[in-house]
């Protein structure tokens, strides 16, 4: 699954620079994650870096975008080209 940022986001800006796929950007009110670019850091790290650094634990799996580890790796391969 890709990840989403919930309304608890405090706009602290620590997640955006940690994303190796540039999937995180400032939205209208809170940061947002582009599900087309989010691989949960598969292909880069063992853990999702944004989740690791988030001080308020507002980054969760997006149940609307279910993906297996294999699908995440395929997405990583497409992105990394």
URNORBEL-V74391 format. One record per residue. N is the residue number from 1. RES is the residue in one letter. PHI is phi in radians with two decimals (999 if undefined). Layout:
BEGIN
n={N	N}
res={RES	RES}
phi={PHI	PHI}
END
This chain:
BEGIN
n={1	2	3	4	5	6	7	8	9	10	11	12	13	14	15	16	17	18	19	20	21	22	23	24	25	26	27	28	29	30	31	32	33	34	35	36	37	38	39	40	41	42	43	44	45	46	47	48	49	50	51	52	53	54	55	56	57	58	59	60	61	62	63	64	65	66	67	68	69	70	71	72	73	74	75	76	77	78	79	80	81}
res={X	X	X	X	X	X	X	X	X	X	X	X	X	X	X	X	X	X	X	X	X	X	X	X	X	X	X	X	X	X	X	X	X	X	X	X	X	X	X	X	X	X	X	X	X	X	X	X	X	X	X	X	X	X	X	X	X	X	X	X	X	X	X	X	X	X	X	X	X	X	X	X	X	X	X	X	X	X	X	X	X}
phi={999	-1.37	-1.90	-2.30	-1.90	-1.47	-1.12	-1.30	-0.95	-1.85	0.97	-1.39	1.29	-1.50	-1.35	-0.95	-1.25	-1.44	-1.36	-1.27	-1.82	0.94	-1.51	-1.84	-2.54	-1.24	-1.64	-1.11	-2.11	-2.40	-1.19	-2.30	-2.05	-1.39	-1.13	-1.30	-1.93	-1.34	-2.03	0.97	1.22	-1.01	1.65	-2.05	-2.40	-1.35	-2.22	-1.18	-1.16	-1.12	-1.13	-1.06	-1.71	-1.14	-1.36	-2.06	0.89	-1.81	-1.91	-2.32	-1.20	-1.58	-1.14	-1.42	-2.30	-1.21	-2.53	-1.38	-0.98	-1.16	-1.18	-1.12	-1.16	-1.12	-1.13	-0.99	-1.10	-1.15	-1.18	-1.25	1.04}
END
